[in-house]
Amino acid sequence: MAQKPLSNAKIFSATWTEKDEALLIDLLNRKINEIKFDIREAESPYIKARLRAKRKEYKAILAKVITGDYNSNVIAAELASAKLALASERNKQVKSLGKYADRYSEVDFDFKTFFGKTRYYGAGLPFFMVLILAFMACFMLISFILPAATINSIEDSISSDIKLSVTSIAYIRLGPGEQDFRVPNDGNWPKGTYQTPNDYLPNGVEYKAPDGTVPEYVFLYADLKMVSIDITAVDMLKAVFRMPMFSRNRVDFIENLDQMQGRSWYYIRFMNAENRLNSMEIVKDASGKYDWTAIVRYIATNGAVVCLWVTVILCLAELILCVFRMFTYTSRRLHVIPILILLFGLLTMIMPAFAEVEALNGDGILSALTGYFTPYFDDFLAESSLQIIINLLYLIVLVAVPILLILLPLVMHNRQPKPITFVPKGNRPHIYGPNELPVKPGQVPRYGIAPADQYRKR
């Protein structure tokens, strides 16, 4: 019967025998051959030199073992000490790892109960949030989606005494003098209101004077009979690229869009007019103090544009997060981004009120806010002191949608986990007719099938 190979721990016994000597010779021969291949694969000359020296040493020991010119007690003692050193090193490593693991052995925390709570929602909440955010994004960028004729028909159907627009943030007044704008007669007319429906001139149609001539330039109020211009969200988005911060830097993939071409009436009315630039100039007066009214006008005029861009970016970020939450989880806590959307949306809608503020006192601020929030459009046209009013529909959407996103995680609740013994209602056994044992729907009763009118449930 062949002898079973010895393990590493039993290769060398306590007493040195001829068997131990044969094992040592075999071990040295194998090590010499392995080093030969290691020398061929080594890349560094220094490593090759070390391997050759070790191989030479092993050959010298092999020659001594073969000729018997060695002390067996010394070899046995060296092997035993090496074995003890290796065992000591392993025990030290296991002991150090045990100390690290034992640090958590005395922690009194119920992990199973804590992580078993219903702290996360399923895919239902982020799905509804994605729908709401998609509606808000489509509402804000509806000018990019629907043609102008369709938008006008929708607004005519929902407007009455209160003018409501699905694209406009505010309405600015046109009038004689500085309140009128001279534009090329190219058929690219702004969205606005005319004195009478007969004065309406669709886009793409050039203006003809009463004498039949086609002038090169026309005035919106004096010639086209426009009484107001709608400041749309696209107008305010385009205005940011006319600001000095983008005078040397250009965002090509946005500015090259067809909808971003053309005039920005918000920029023309509030940021580029000569009288507006003078009223927003931040300088010190004769007493060395700053004109805080001009500072507020500057912040309100430029801040409304920046806040609208921040609102759009936050909506896109929240939309992407909600899509990811559909495949991961949604926390029960209040989300920060919807709160920021609400904050910047309110700033976008309110800041234009202070673009025309006359004084930073109670009467001046109250007058600016009261005039800006005038609900009826006819009152706005009748009061010549009012220069801009808000679109209430846009305000409602920019406020209601973020509030809904904020409250939705608090309103929706998780379903409780189903226990192991849960049985669907439709699969519960019933007792039919004269039967004594319950059966499942479609199962043949033991004593025959009873008539349908005799079915009963216990």
DASUL-V486996 format. One record per residue. N is the residue number from 1. PSI is psi in whole degrees, -180 to 180 (none if undefined). NEAR is the number of other ideal C-beta (glycine too) atoms within 12 Angstrom. Layout:
{{N & PSI & NEAR} {N & PSI & NEAR}}
//
This chain:
{{1 & 130 & 3} {2 & 146 & 4} {3 & 138 & 8} {4 & 137 & 7} {5 & 143 & 10} {6 & 148 & 16} {7 & 172 & 8} {8 & -32 & 14} {9 & -21 & 13} {10 & 8 & 15} {11 & -45 & 21} {12 & 126 & 28} {13 & 179 & 18} {14 & -35 & 14} {15 & 142 & 13} {16 & 123 & 24} {17 & 177 & 15} {18 & -30 & 14} {19 & -41 & 17} {20 & -37 & 24} {21 & -41 & 26} {22 & -41 & 18} {23 & -39 & 25} {24 & -41 & 29} {25 & -42 & 25} {26 & -39 & 20} {27 & -43 & 24} {28 & -39 & 28} {29 & -42 & 22} {30 & -41 & 16} {31 & -39 & 22} {32 & -41 & 26} {33 & -39 & 18} {34 & -40 & 18} {35 & -32 & 26} {36 & -42 & 21} {37 & -33 & 14} {38 & -36 & 20} {39 & -39 & 23} {40 & -37 & 15} {41 & -16 & 13} {42 & 141 & 19} {43 & -27 & 11} {44 & 135 & 12} {45 & -31 & 11} {46 & -42 & 11} {47 & -40 & 17} {48 & -39 & 19} {49 & -41 & 14} {50 & -41 & 17} {51 & -38 & 26} {52 & -39 & 21} {53 & -40 & 16} {54 & -40 & 23} {55 & -39 & 27} {56 & -38 & 18} {57 & -43 & 18} {58 & -38 & 26} {59 & -38 & 22} {60 & -41 & 18} {61 & -39 & 25} {62 & -40 & 25} {63 & -39 & 18} {64 & -39 & 21} {65 & -40 & 27} {66 & -42 & 18} {67 & -11 & 12} {68 & 8 & 12} {69 & 69 & 12} {70 & 166 & 22} {71 & 111 & 13} {72 & -30 & 23} {73 & -36 & 14} {74 & -44 & 14} {75 & -44 & 23} {76 & -41 & 23} {77 & -40 & 16} {78 & -42 & 19} {79 & -39 & 25} {80 & -42 & 21} {81 & -37 & 15} {82 & -38 & 16} {83 & -43 & 20} {84 & -40 & 15} {85 & -41 & 14} {86 & -41 & 16} {87 & -40 & 16} {88 & -40 & 14} {89 & -41 & 14} {90 & -40 & 14} {91 & -38 & 14} {92 & -40 & 14} {93 & -45 & 14} {94 & -38 & 14} {95 & -40 & 14} {96 & -40 & 13} {97 & -34 & 13} {98 & -38 & 14} {99 & -40 & 13} {100 & -42 & 12} {101 & -33 & 13} {102 & -12 & 12} {103 & -28 & 10} {104 & 3 & 12} {105 & -28 & 11} {106 & 9 & 8} {107 & 121 & 10} {108 & 82 & 7} {109 & 130 & 11} {110 & 90 & 10} {111 & -39 & 11} {112 & -43 & 8} {113 & -40 & 9} {114 & -48 & 10} {115 & -7 & 11} {116 & -6 & 12} {117 & 155 & 14} {118 & 79 & 17} {119 & -11 & 16} {120 & 153 & 24} {121 & 166 & 29} {122 & -153 & 20} {123 & -5 & 21} {124 & -48 & 22} {125 & -54 & 32} {126 & -28 & 32} {127 & -46 & 21} {128 & -37 & 26} {129 & -36 & 39} {130 & -42 & 28} {131 & -44 & 22} {132 & -44 & 30} {133 & -37 & 36} {134 & -38 & 23} {135 & -44 & 22} {136 & -42 & 37} {137 & -41 & 30} {138 & -37 & 22} {139 & -42 & 34} {140 & -31 & 37} {141 & 32 & 26} {142 & -24 & 28} {143 & -26 & 32} {144 & -17 & 24} {145 & -53 & 19} {146 & 150 & 19} {147 & 163 & 17} {148 & -37 & 26} {149 & -41 & 15} {150 & -41 & 16} {151 & -42 & 28} {152 & -40 & 26} {153 & -37 & 14} {154 & -44 & 21} {155 & -35 & 31} {156 & -31 & 18} {157 & -25 & 12} {158 & -9 & 18} {159 & 146 & 25} {160 & -113 & 13} {161 & -33 & 15} {162 & 118 & 24} {163 & 120 & 33} {164 & 137 & 28} {165 & 142 & 37} {166 & -4 & 35} {167 & -18 & 39} {168 & 142 & 44} {169 & -35 & 47} {170 & 171 & 47} {171 & 134 & 45} {172 & 149 & 44} {173 & 145 & 36} {174 & 149 & 37} {175 & -176 & 25} {176 & 159 & 15} {177 & -128 & 15} {178 & -17 & 19} {179 & 2 & 28} {180 & 152 & 26} {181 & 137 & 32} {182 & 122 & 20} {183 & 159 & 31} {184 & 147 & 19} {185 & 70 & 23} {186 & 4 & 19} {187 & 1 & 19} {188 & 81 & 22} {189 & 147 & 33} {190 & 160 & 35} {191 & 129 & 38} {192 & -165 & 39} {193 & 139 & 35} {194 & 163 & 24} {195 & -42 & 21} {196 & 156 & 12} {197 & -26 & 11} {198 & -19 & 8} {199 & -7 & 19} {200 & 131 & 22} {201 & 112 & 29} {202 & 159 & 18} {203 & 142 & 20} {204 & -9 & 13} {205 & 125 & 15} {206 & 153 & 23} {207 & 136 & 32} {208 & 131 & 16} {209 & 162 & 17} {210 & -27 & 10} {211 & 4 & 7} {212 & -4 & 8} {213 & 159 & 13} {214 & 99 & 18} {215 & 160 & 21} {216 & -37 & 14} {217 & 150 & 19} {218 & 159 & 28} {219 & 137 & 24} {220 & -42 & 39} {221 & -47 & 29} {222 & -40 & 23} {223 & -50 & 30} {224 & -8 & 36} {225 & 36 & 26} {226 & 137 & 35} {227 & -15 & 32} {228 & 157 & 36} {229 & 137 & 39} {230 & 125 & 43} {231 & 101 & 45} {232 & 167 & 38} {233 & -34 & 44} {234 & -37 & 40} {235 & -44 & 39} {236 & -34 & 46} {237 & -37 & 38} {238 & -28 & 34} {239 & -30 & 36} {240 & -28 & 35} {241 & -5 & 31} {242 & -5 & 27} {243 & 160 & 27} {244 & -28 & 15} {245 & -24 & 16} {246 & 15 & 21} {247 & -31 & 10} {248 & -13 & 8} {249 & 135 & 13} {250 & 130 & 14} {251 & 94 & 16} {252 & -45 & 11} {253 & -15 & 8} {254 & -47 & 22} {255 & -18 & 20} {256 & -6 & 12} {257 & 146 & 18} {258 & -36 & 12} {259 & -18 & 24} {260 & 3 & 27} {261 & 167 & 14} {262 & -169 & 28} {263 & 149 & 28} {264 & 107 & 30} {265 & -25 & 38} {266 & -42 & 42} {267 & -41 & 31} {268 & -40 & 28} {269 & -41 & 37} {270 & -18 & 38} {271 & -15 & 35} {272 & -18 & 21} {273 & 145 & 24} {274 & -42 & 12} {275 & -32 & 18} {276 & -40 & 27} {277 & -37 & 19} {278 & -38 & 15} {279 & -18 & 26} {280 & 3 & 29} {281 & 127 & 18} {282 & 101 & 20} {283 & 165 & 18} {284 & 146 & 13} {285 & -169 & 13} {286 & -29 & 7} {287 & 0 & 7} {288 & 15 & 8} {289 & 151 & 13} {290 & 149 & 16} {291 & 99 & 23} {292 & -23 & 20} {293 & -42 & 28} {294 & -37 & 28} {295 & -43 & 23} {296 & -41 & 29} {297 & -41 & 35} {298 & -46 & 31} {299 & -42 & 24} {300 & -41 & 36} {301 & -48 & 37} {302 & -31 & 33} {303 & -33 & 33} {304 & -40 & 43} {305 & -46 & 40} {306 & -42 & 25} {307 & -35 & 34} {308 & -42 & 40} {309 & -41 & 32} {310 & -39 & 26} {311 & -44 & 43} {312 & -43 & 32} {313 & -41 & 23} {314 & -37 & 34} {315 & -42 & 40} {316 & -40 & 22} {317 & -44 & 22} {318 & -35 & 36} {319 & -43 & 31} {320 & -42 & 20} {321 & -40 & 27} {322 & -35 & 36} {323 & -41 & 21} {324 & -35 & 17} {325 & -25 & 28} {326 & -25 & 22} {327 & -3 & 14} {328 & -101 & 16} {329 & 165 & 21} {330 & 127 & 33} {331 & 158 & 19} {332 & -15 & 19} {333 & 165 & 15} {334 & 136 & 19} {335 & 141 & 31} {336 & -40 & 19} {337 & -44 & 29} {338 & -33 & 37} {339 & -42 & 21} {340 & -37 & 24} {341 & -44 & 42} {342 & -44 & 33} {343 & -52 & 23} {344 & -29 & 30} {345 & -42 & 38} {346 & -41 & 28} {347 & -39 & 30} {348 & -41 & 41} {349 & -29 & 40} {350 & -32 & 31} {351 & -38 & 37} {352 & -20 & 45} {353 & -32 & 37} {354 & 4 & 37} {355 & -22 & 37} {356 & 20 & 35} {357 & 140 & 37} {358 & -35 & 22} {359 & 148 & 19} {360 & 63 & 22} {361 & 180 & 14} {362 & -44 & 12} {363 & -40 & 13} {364 & -44 & 21} {365 & -41 & 22} {366 & -40 & 18} {367 & -40 & 24} {368 & -43 & 34} {369 & -40 & 25} {370 & -44 & 22} {371 & -36 & 31} {372 & -34 & 35} {373 & 27 & 25} {374 & 121 & 31} {375 & -36 & 21} {376 & 132 & 20} {377 & -33 & 31} {378 & -36 & 19} {379 & -35 & 19} {380 & -43 & 32} {381 & -31 & 27} {382 & -30 & 13} {383 & 108 & 19} {384 & -20 & 16} {385 & -17 & 21} {386 & 127 & 32} {387 & -24 & 36} {388 & 140 & 42} {389 & 161 & 42} {390 & 154 & 40} {391 & 110 & 40} {392 & -32 & 29} {393 & -42 & 29} {394 & -38 & 39} {395 & -43 & 31} {396 & -43 & 22} {397 & -44 & 35} {398 & -17 & 38} {399 & -44 & 28} {400 & -42 & 24} {401 & -48 & 35} {402 & -37 & 36} {403 & -39 & 24} {404 & -39 & 28} {405 & -33 & 41} {406 & -42 & 26} {407 & -21 & 21} {408 & -42 & 30} {409 & -25 & 31} {410 & -24 & 19} {411 & -44 & 16} {412 & 140 & 23} {413 & 156 & 16} {414 & 153 & 20} {415 & 143 & 13} {416 & 145 & 10} {417 & 140 & 12} {418 & 132 & 10} {419 & 168 & 7} {420 & -31 & 6} {421 & 10 & 7} {422 & 134 & 12} {423 & 125 & 13} {424 & 147 & 11} {425 & -39 & 10} {426 & -15 & 10} {427 & 7 & 14} {428 & 140 & 16} {429 & 142 & 20} {430 & 159 & 23} {431 & 115 & 22} {432 & 132 & 29} {433 & -132 & 22} {434 & 5 & 16} {435 & 154 & 22} {436 & -25 & 13} {437 & 141 & 17} {438 & 146 & 21} {439 & 161 & 24} {440 & 159 & 17} {441 & 133 & 17} {442 & -9 & 12} {443 & 141 & 16} {444 & 122 & 14} {445 & 160 & 24} {446 & -36 & 16} {447 & 31 & 14} {448 & 169 & 13} {449 & 128 & 17} {450 & 159 & 20} {451 & 156 & 12} {452 & -34 & 9} {453 & -6 & 8} {454 & 3 & 16} {455 & 136 & 19} {456 & 162 & 15} {457 & 131 & 14} {458 & none & 12}}
//
